[in-house]
Amino acid sequence: MDQPTICNHISAVTKVTIGDDYVCDECIKNGGTWVHLRTCQTCGITLCCDASPYKHMTKHYHRSQHPVIASAEPGERWLWCYPDEVFTEY
């Protein structure tokens, strides 16, 4: 069986970090709501996903260029690399 292709950005993640607070701080600041949360694997910030109205995590990526996020949803164990558009479960 072939192994899935993993990009260099995901390969560089040695420990997956998930945020401690189950909120999007940016949504809290502007009175918004979120659907799901994602944690940046570079700086550890947890923000809302693209199904959420403000898409704060994607905005964070465009500002910071931090490439890899993890789902912060209970029971989900996956990573996404923005520049390479690679998804993998862990």
Backbone as XML, in Angstrom:
<?xml version="1.0"?>
<chain id="A" units="angstrom">
  <residue number="1" name="MET">
    <atom name="N" x="0.841" y="-1.181" z="0.000"/>
    <atom name="CA" x="0.000" y="0.000" z="0.000"/>
    <atom name="C" x="0.885" y="1.243" z="0.000"/>
  </residue>
  <residue number="2" name="ASP">
    <atom name="N" x="0.559" y="2.199" z="-0.860"/>
    <atom name="CA" x="1.326" y="3.437" z="-0.940"/>
    <atom name="C" x="1.034" y="4.321" z="0.265"/>
  </residue>
  <residue number="3" name="GLN">
    <atom name="N" x="2.068" y="4.962" z="0.786"/>
    <atom name="CA" x="1.900" y="5.918" z="1.865"/>
    <atom name="C" x="1.405" y="7.243" z="1.275"/>
  </residue>
  <residue number="4" name="PRO">
    <atom name="N" x="0.541" y="7.976" z="1.995"/>
    <atom name="CA" x="0.106" y="9.277" z="1.494"/>
    <atom name="C" x="1.283" y="10.238" z="1.430"/>
  </residue>
  <residue number="5" name="THR">
    <atom name="N" x="1.222" y="11.171" z="0.505"/>
    <atom name="CA" x="2.256" y="12.167" z="0.368"/>
    <atom name="C" x="2.115" y="13.197" z="1.481"/>
  </residue>
  <residue number="6" name="ILE">
    <atom name="N" x="3.203" y="13.440" z="2.176"/>
    <atom name="CA" x="3.225" y="14.440" z="3.239"/>
    <atom name="C" x="4.222" y="15.513" z="2.812"/>
  </residue>
  <residue number="7" name="CYS">
    <atom name="N" x="3.805" y="16.760" z="2.921"/>
    <atom name="CA" x="4.690" y="17.852" z="2.521"/>
    <atom name="C" x="5.737" y="18.125" z="3.600"/>
  </residue>
  <residue number="8" name="ASN">
    <atom name="N" x="6.729" y="18.936" z="3.239"/>
    <atom name="CA" x="7.797" y="19.281" z="4.180"/>
    <atom name="C" x="7.286" y="20.063" z="5.382"/>
  </residue>
  <residue number="9" name="HIS">
    <atom name="N" x="6.251" y="20.886" z="5.172"/>
    <atom name="CA" x="5.710" y="21.674" z="6.286"/>
    <atom name="C" x="5.108" y="20.753" z="7.349"/>
  </residue>
  <residue number="10" name="ILE">
    <atom name="N" x="4.313" y="19.781" z="6.918"/>
    <atom name="CA" x="3.711" y="18.849" z="7.872"/>
    <atom name="C" x="4.776" y="17.947" z="8.478"/>
  </residue>
  <residue number="11" name="SER">
    <atom name="N" x="5.739" y="17.520" z="7.685"/>
    <atom name="CA" x="6.825" y="16.682" z="8.212"/>
    <atom name="C" x="7.613" y="17.389" z="9.310"/>
  </residue>
  <residue number="12" name="ALA">
    <atom name="N" x="7.646" y="18.718" z="9.260"/>
    <atom name="CA" x="8.398" y="19.494" z="10.249"/>
    <atom name="C" x="7.677" y="19.591" z="11.597"/>
  </residue>
  <residue number="13" name="VAL">
    <atom name="N" x="6.394" y="19.252" z="11.640"/>
    <atom name="CA" x="5.639" y="19.292" z="12.898"/>
    <atom name="C" x="6.029" y="18.061" z="13.716"/>
  </residue>
  <residue number="14" name="THR">
    <atom name="N" x="6.697" y="18.285" z="14.829"/>
    <atom name="CA" x="7.146" y="17.166" z="15.657"/>
    <atom name="C" x="6.189" y="16.865" z="16.802"/>
  </residue>
  <residue number="15" name="LYS">
    <atom name="N" x="5.412" y="17.865" z="17.209"/>
    <atom name="CA" x="4.412" y="17.680" z="18.259"/>
    <atom name="C" x="3.196" y="18.522" z="17.889"/>
  </residue>
  <residue number="16" name="VAL">
    <atom name="N" x="2.043" y="17.887" z="17.788"/>
    <atom name="CA" x="0.817" y="18.606" z="17.453"/>
    <atom name="C" x="0.318" y="19.335" z="18.694"/>
  </residue>
  <residue number="17" name="THR">
    <atom name="N" x="0.045" y="20.619" z="18.529"/>
    <atom name="CA" x="-0.445" y="21.465" z="19.604"/>
    <atom name="C" x="-1.903" y="21.804" z="19.355"/>
  </residue>
  <residue number="18" name="ILE">
    <atom name="N" x="-2.723" y="21.680" z="20.382"/>
    <atom name="CA" x="-4.131" y="22.071" z="20.324"/>
    <atom name="C" x="-4.351" y="23.115" z="21.409"/>
  </residue>
  <residue number="19" name="GLY">
    <atom name="N" x="-5.056" y="24.192" z="21.080"/>
    <atom name="CA" x="-5.287" y="25.273" z="22.028"/>
    <atom name="C" x="-6.037" y="24.829" z="23.273"/>
  </residue>
  <residue number="20" name="ASP">
    <atom name="N" x="-5.795" y="25.518" z="24.385"/>
    <atom name="CA" x="-6.440" y="25.204" z="25.657"/>
    <atom name="C" x="-7.856" y="25.769" z="25.748"/>
  </residue>
  <residue number="21" name="ASP">
    <atom name="N" x="-8.079" y="26.924" z="25.128"/>
    <atom name="CA" x="-9.389" y="27.570" z="25.191"/>
    <atom name="C" x="-10.197" y="27.182" z="23.967"/>
  </residue>
  <residue number="22" name="TYR">
    <atom name="N" x="-11.442" y="26.815" z="24.182"/>
    <atom name="CA" x="-12.281" y="26.413" z="23.067"/>
    <atom name="C" x="-13.096" y="27.605" z="22.567"/>
  </residue>
  <residue number="23" name="VAL">
    <atom name="N" x="-12.365" y="28.660" z="22.165"/>
    <atom name="CA" x="-12.979" y="29.869" z="21.616"/>
    <atom name="C" x="-12.085" y="30.435" z="20.522"/>
  </residue>
  <residue number="24" name="CYS">
    <atom name="N" x="-12.698" y="31.220" z="19.652"/>
    <atom name="CA" x="-11.932" y="32.021" z="18.696"/>
    <atom name="C" x="-11.842" y="33.422" z="19.291"/>
  </residue>
  <residue number="25" name="ASP">
    <atom name="N" x="-10.649" y="33.813" z="19.720"/>
    <atom name="CA" x="-10.481" y="35.123" z="20.361"/>
    <atom name="C" x="-10.882" y="36.272" z="19.442"/>
  </residue>
  <residue number="26" name="GLU">
    <atom name="N" x="-10.640" y="36.134" z="18.148"/>
    <atom name="CA" x="-11.011" y="37.193" z="17.204"/>
    <atom name="C" x="-12.531" y="37.323" z="17.104"/>
  </residue>
  <residue number="27" name="CYS">
    <atom name="N" x="-13.248" y="36.214" z="17.085"/>
    <atom name="CA" x="-14.716" y="36.270" z="17.076"/>
    <atom name="C" x="-15.234" y="36.898" z="18.369"/>
  </residue>
  <residue number="28" name="ILE">
    <atom name="N" x="-14.615" y="36.556" z="19.500"/>
    <atom name="CA" x="-15.017" y="37.126" z="20.787"/>
    <atom name="C" x="-14.866" y="38.650" z="20.745"/>
  </residue>
  <residue number="29" name="LYS">
    <atom name="N" x="-13.750" y="39.138" z="20.191"/>
    <atom name="CA" x="-13.486" y="40.582" z="20.128"/>
    <atom name="C" x="-14.547" y="41.325" z="19.331"/>
  </residue>
  <residue number="30" name="ASN">
    <atom name="N" x="-15.018" y="40.723" z="18.217"/>
    <atom name="CA" x="-15.958" y="41.450" z="17.364"/>
    <atom name="C" x="-17.396" y="40.955" z="17.475"/>
  </residue>
  <residue number="31" name="GLY">
    <atom name="N" x="-17.672" y="40.119" z="18.471"/>
    <atom name="CA" x="-19.026" y="39.646" z="18.685"/>
    <atom name="C" x="-19.493" y="38.611" z="17.677"/>
  </residue>
  <residue number="32" name="GLY">
    <atom name="N" x="-18.554" y="37.979" z="16.985"/>
    <atom name="CA" x="-18.894" y="36.974" z="15.987"/>
    <atom name="C" x="-19.081" y="35.587" z="16.584"/>
  </residue>
  <residue number="33" name="THR">
    <atom name="N" x="-19.441" y="34.667" z="15.731"/>
    <atom name="CA" x="-19.591" y="33.273" z="16.140"/>
    <atom name="C" x="-18.726" y="32.409" z="15.242"/>
  </residue>
  <residue number="34" name="TRP">
    <atom name="N" x="-18.456" y="31.189" z="15.681"/>
    <atom name="CA" x="-17.633" y="30.276" z="14.903"/>
    <atom name="C" x="-18.318" y="28.927" z="14.804"/>
  </residue>
  <residue number="35" name="VAL">
    <atom name="N" x="-17.853" y="28.134" z="13.827"/>
    <atom name="CA" x="-18.383" y="26.795" z="13.611"/>
    <atom name="C" x="-17.419" y="25.768" z="14.204"/>
  </residue>
  <residue number="36" name="HIS">
    <atom name="N" x="-16.162" y="25.791" z="13.742"/>
    <atom name="CA" x="-15.124" y="24.886" z="14.231"/>
    <atom name="C" x="-13.859" y="25.682" z="14.474"/>
  </residue>
  <residue number="37" name="LEU">
    <atom name="N" x="-12.963" y="25.098" z="15.258"/>
    <atom name="CA" x="-11.717" y="25.780" z="15.609"/>
    <atom name="C" x="-10.506" y="25.020" z="15.090"/>
  </residue>
  <residue number="38" name="ARG">
    <atom name="N" x="-9.457" y="25.774" z="14.770"/>
    <atom name="CA" x="-8.192" y="25.241" z="14.268"/>
    <atom name="C" x="-7.056" y="25.874" z="15.058"/>
  </residue>
  <residue number="39" name="THR">
    <atom name="N" x="-5.971" y="25.125" z="15.284"/>
    <atom name="CA" x="-4.816" y="25.644" z="16.010"/>
    <atom name="C" x="-3.611" y="25.709" z="15.081"/>
  </residue>
  <residue number="40" name="CYS">
    <atom name="N" x="-2.982" y="26.877" z="15.023"/>
    <atom name="CA" x="-1.769" y="27.085" z="14.221"/>
    <atom name="C" x="-0.630" y="26.297" z="14.863"/>
  </residue>
  <residue number="41" name="GLN">
    <atom name="N" x="0.084" y="25.525" z="14.055"/>
    <atom name="CA" x="1.174" y="24.704" z="14.567"/>
    <atom name="C" x="2.492" y="25.459" z="14.678"/>
  </residue>
  <residue number="42" name="THR">
    <atom name="N" x="2.510" y="26.723" z="14.240"/>
    <atom name="CA" x="3.706" y="27.549" z="14.395"/>
    <atom name="C" x="3.646" y="28.360" z="15.681"/>
  </residue>
  <residue number="43" name="CYS">
    <atom name="N" x="2.527" y="29.061" z="15.902"/>
    <atom name="CA" x="2.446" y="29.965" z="17.056"/>
    <atom name="C" x="1.453" y="29.531" z="18.121"/>
  </residue>
  <residue number="44" name="GLY">
    <atom name="N" x="0.602" y="28.551" z="17.827"/>
    <atom name="CA" x="-0.315" y="28.012" z="18.823"/>
    <atom name="C" x="-1.639" y="28.736" z="18.973"/>
  </residue>
  <residue number="45" name="ILE">
    <atom name="N" x="-1.892" y="29.768" z="18.180"/>
    <atom name="CA" x="-3.168" y="30.479" z="18.279"/>
    <atom name="C" x="-4.297" y="29.584" z="17.755"/>
  </residue>
  <residue number="46" name="THR">
    <atom name="N" x="-5.450" y="29.657" z="18.406"/>
    <atom name="CA" x="-6.623" y="28.911" z="17.972"/>
    <atom name="C" x="-7.658" y="29.903" z="17.458"/>
  </residue>
  <residue number="47" name="LEU">
    <atom name="N" x="-8.083" y="29.682" z="16.215"/>
    <atom name="CA" x="-9.035" y="30.575" z="15.552"/>
    <atom name="C" x="-10.065" y="29.756" z="14.786"/>
  </residue>
  <residue number="48" name="CYS">
    <atom name="N" x="-11.070" y="30.440" z="14.243"/>
    <atom name="CA" x="-12.173" y="29.751" z="13.567"/>
    <atom name="C" x="-11.817" y="29.308" z="12.142"/>
  </residue>
  <residue number="49" name="CYS">
    <atom name="N" x="-12.574" y="28.319" z="11.679"/>
    <atom name="CA" x="-12.347" y="27.669" z="10.386"/>
    <atom name="C" x="-13.033" y="28.423" z="9.237"/>
  </residue>
  <residue number="50" name="ASP">
    <atom name="N" x="-12.864" y="27.902" z="8.037"/>
    <atom name="CA" x="-13.448" y="28.523" z="6.848"/>
    <atom name="C" x="-14.964" y="28.364" z="6.753"/>
  </residue>
  <residue number="51" name="ALA">
    <atom name="N" x="-15.553" y="27.474" z="7.527"/>
    <atom name="CA" x="-17.016" y="27.368" z="7.564"/>
    <atom name="C" x="-17.613" y="28.447" z="8.470"/>
  </residue>
  <residue number="52" name="SER">
    <atom name="N" x="-16.768" y="29.121" z="9.228"/>
    <atom name="CA" x="-17.201" y="30.204" z="10.110"/>
    <atom name="C" x="-17.273" y="31.506" z="9.319"/>
  </residue>
  <residue number="53" name="PRO">
    <atom name="N" x="-18.126" y="32.441" z="9.737"/>
    <atom name="CA" x="-18.318" y="33.667" z="8.955"/>
    <atom name="C" x="-17.048" y="34.471" z="8.675"/>
  </residue>
  <residue number="54" name="TYR">
    <atom name="N" x="-16.126" y="34.569" z="9.651"/>
    <atom name="CA" x="-14.961" y="35.441" z="9.473"/>
    <atom name="C" x="-13.691" y="34.729" z="9.015"/>
  </residue>
  <residue number="55" name="LYS">
    <atom name="N" x="-13.666" y="33.411" z="9.053"/>
    <atom name="CA" x="-12.520" y="32.631" z="8.558"/>
    <atom name="C" x="-11.190" y="33.141" z="9.128"/>
  </residue>
  <residue number="56" name="HIS">
    <atom name="N" x="-11.156" y="33.312" z="10.444"/>
    <atom name="CA" x="-9.986" y="33.922" z="11.067"/>
    <atom name="C" x="-8.690" y="33.128" z="10.888"/>
  </residue>
  <residue number="57" name="MET">
    <atom name="N" x="-8.752" y="31.787" z="10.874"/>
    <atom name="CA" x="-7.503" y="31.031" z="10.726"/>
    <atom name="C" x="-6.893" y="31.243" z="9.347"/>
  </residue>
  <residue number="58" name="THR">
    <atom name="N" x="-7.704" y="31.261" z="8.322"/>
    <atom name="CA" x="-7.165" y="31.508" z="6.978"/>
    <atom name="C" x="-6.594" y="32.923" z="6.884"/>
  </residue>
  <residue number="59" name="LYS">
    <atom name="N" x="-7.255" y="33.885" z="7.509"/>
    <atom name="CA" x="-6.721" y="35.255" z="7.544"/>
    <atom name="C" x="-5.381" y="35.274" z="8.276"/>
  </residue>
  <residue number="60" name="HIS">
    <atom name="N" x="-5.285" y="34.509" z="9.362"/>
    <atom name="CA" x="-4.018" y="34.401" z="10.104"/>
    <atom name="C" x="-2.923" y="33.847" z="9.201"/>
  </residue>
  <residue number="61" name="TYR">
    <atom name="N" x="-3.242" y="32.811" z="8.435"/>
    <atom name="CA" x="-2.242" y="32.253" z="7.516"/>
    <atom name="C" x="-1.769" y="33.306" z="6.511"/>
  </residue>
  <residue number="62" name="HIS">
    <atom name="N" x="-2.699" y="34.037" z="5.912"/>
    <atom name="CA" x="-2.310" y="35.034" z="4.906"/>
    <atom name="C" x="-1.450" y="36.146" z="5.504"/>
  </residue>
  <residue number="63" name="ARG">
    <atom name="N" x="-1.709" y="36.507" z="6.752"/>
    <atom name="CA" x="-0.893" y="37.541" z="7.415"/>
    <atom name="C" x="0.467" y="36.997" z="7.852"/>
  </residue>
  <residue number="64" name="SER">
    <atom name="N" x="0.481" y="35.793" z="8.404"/>
    <atom name="CA" x="1.685" y="35.270" z="9.060"/>
    <atom name="C" x="2.513" y="34.317" z="8.211"/>
  </residue>
  <residue number="65" name="GLN">
    <atom name="N" x="1.859" y="33.674" z="7.235"/>
    <atom name="CA" x="2.478" y="32.614" z="6.437"/>
    <atom name="C" x="2.828" y="31.382" z="7.268"/>
  </residue>
  <residue number="66" name="HIS">
    <atom name="N" x="2.197" y="31.210" z="8.434"/>
    <atom name="CA" x="2.357" y="29.985" z="9.220"/>
    <atom name="C" x="1.604" y="28.885" z="8.481"/>
  </residue>
  <residue number="67" name="PRO">
    <atom name="N" x="2.297" y="27.843" z="8.016"/>
    <atom name="CA" x="1.712" y="26.942" z="7.032"/>
    <atom name="C" x="0.747" y="25.863" z="7.515"/>
  </residue>
  <residue number="68" name="VAL">
    <atom name="N" x="0.909" y="25.346" z="8.739"/>
    <atom name="CA" x="0.162" y="24.138" z="9.130"/>
    <atom name="C" x="-0.780" y="24.424" z="10.298"/>
  </residue>
  <residue number="69" name="ILE">
    <atom name="N" x="-2.008" y="23.907" z="10.168"/>
    <atom name="CA" x="-2.992" y="23.983" z="11.245"/>
    <atom name="C" x="-3.443" y="22.573" z="11.611"/>
  </residue>
  <residue number="70" name="ALA">
    <atom name="N" x="-3.966" y="22.452" z="12.829"/>
    <atom name="CA" x="-4.570" y="21.203" z="13.292"/>
    <atom name="C" x="-6.006" y="21.496" z="13.682"/>
  </residue>
  <residue number="71" name="SER">
    <atom name="N" x="-6.864" y="20.527" z="13.501"/>
    <atom name="CA" x="-8.218" y="20.670" z="14.007"/>
    <atom name="C" x="-8.165" y="20.711" z="15.528"/>
  </residue>
  <residue number="72" name="ALA">
    <atom name="N" x="-8.914" y="21.639" z="16.108"/>
    <atom name="CA" x="-9.024" y="21.724" z="17.562"/>
    <atom name="C" x="-10.347" y="21.129" z="18.035"/>
  </residue>
  <residue number="73" name="GLU">
    <atom name="N" x="-11.019" y="20.427" z="17.139"/>
    <atom name="CA" x="-12.294" y="19.799" z="17.466"/>
    <atom name="C" x="-12.059" y="18.490" z="18.216"/>
  </residue>
  <residue number="74" name="PRO">
    <atom name="N" x="-12.808" y="18.254" z="19.288"/>
    <atom name="CA" x="-12.676" y="16.986" z="20.012"/>
    <atom name="C" x="-12.924" y="15.795" z="19.082"/>
  </residue>
  <residue number="75" name="GLY">
    <atom name="N" x="-12.043" y="14.821" z="19.160"/>
    <atom name="CA" x="-12.185" y="13.612" z="18.356"/>
    <atom name="C" x="-11.616" y="13.700" z="16.957"/>
  </residue>
  <residue number="76" name="GLU">
    <atom name="N" x="-11.210" y="14.891" z="16.517"/>
    <atom name="CA" x="-10.585" y="15.026" z="15.194"/>
    <atom name="C" x="-9.074" y="15.105" z="15.364"/>
  </residue>
  <residue number="77" name="ARG">
    <atom name="N" x="-8.352" y="14.373" z="14.522"/>
    <atom name="CA" x="-6.891" y="14.348" z="14.578"/>
    <atom name="C" x="-6.349" y="14.477" z="13.166"/>
  </residue>
  <residue number="78" name="TRP">
    <atom name="N" x="-6.286" y="15.734" z="12.684"/>
    <atom name="CA" x="-5.763" y="15.955" z="11.348"/>
    <atom name="C" x="-5.015" y="17.279" z="11.269"/>
  </residue>
  <residue number="79" name="LEU">
    <atom name="N" x="-4.169" y="17.339" z="10.236"/>
    <atom name="CA" x="-3.384" y="18.538" z="9.937"/>
    <atom name="C" x="-3.683" y="18.977" z="8.506"/>
  </residue>
  <residue number="80" name="TRP">
    <atom name="N" x="-3.588" y="20.284" z="8.267"/>
    <atom name="CA" x="-3.760" y="20.861" z="6.936"/>
    <atom name="C" x="-2.611" y="21.815" z="6.684"/>
  </residue>
  <residue number="81" name="CYS">
    <atom name="N" x="-2.013" y="21.711" z="5.499"/>
    <atom name="CA" x="-0.958" y="22.630" z="5.082"/>
    <atom name="C" x="-1.540" y="23.574" z="4.033"/>
  </residue>
  <residue number="82" name="TYR">
    <atom name="N" x="-1.572" y="24.863" z="4.351"/>
    <atom name="CA" x="-2.116" y="25.850" z="3.416"/>
    <atom name="C" x="-1.339" y="25.942" z="2.098"/>
  </residue>
  <residue number="83" name="PRO">
    <atom name="N" x="-0.019" y="26.167" z="2.121"/>
    <atom name="CA" x="0.667" y="26.379" z="0.833"/>
    <atom name="C" x="0.661" y="25.148" z="-0.068"/>
  </residue>
  <residue number="84" name="ASP">
    <atom name="N" x="0.733" y="23.956" z="0.510"/>
    <atom name="CA" x="0.803" y="22.739" z="-0.298"/>
    <atom name="C" x="-0.555" y="22.075" z="-0.479"/>
  </residue>
  <residue number="85" name="GLU">
    <atom name="N" x="-1.577" y="22.593" z="0.225"/>
    <atom name="CA" x="-2.934" y="22.022" z="0.175"/>
    <atom name="C" x="-2.913" y="20.517" z="0.435"/>
  </residue>
  <residue number="86" name="VAL">
    <atom name="N" x="-2.235" y="20.150" z="1.518"/>
    <atom name="CA" x="-2.104" y="18.747" z="1.915"/>
    <atom name="C" x="-2.838" y="18.530" z="3.238"/>
  </residue>
  <residue number="87" name="PHE">
    <atom name="N" x="-3.617" y="17.468" z="3.291"/>
    <atom name="CA" x="-4.381" y="17.061" z="4.465"/>
    <atom name="C" x="-3.860" y="15.708" z="4.904"/>
  </residue>
  <residue number="88" name="THR">
    <atom name="N" x="-3.682" y="15.514" z="6.199"/>
    <atom name="CA" x="-3.301" y="14.205" z="6.716"/>
    <atom name="C" x="-3.873" y="14.010" z="8.114"/>
  </residue>
  <residue number="89" name="GLU">
    <atom name="N" x="-4.256" y="12.805" z="8.398"/>
    <atom name="CA" x="-4.676" y="12.444" z="9.744"/>
    <atom name="C" x="-3.453" y="11.975" z="10.517"/>
  </residue>
  <residue number="90" name="TYR">
    <atom name="N" x="-3.482" y="12.117" z="11.818"/>
    <atom name="CA" x="-2.354" y="11.658" z="12.638"/>
    <atom name="C" x="-2.863" y="10.827" z="13.787"/>
  </residue>
</chain>
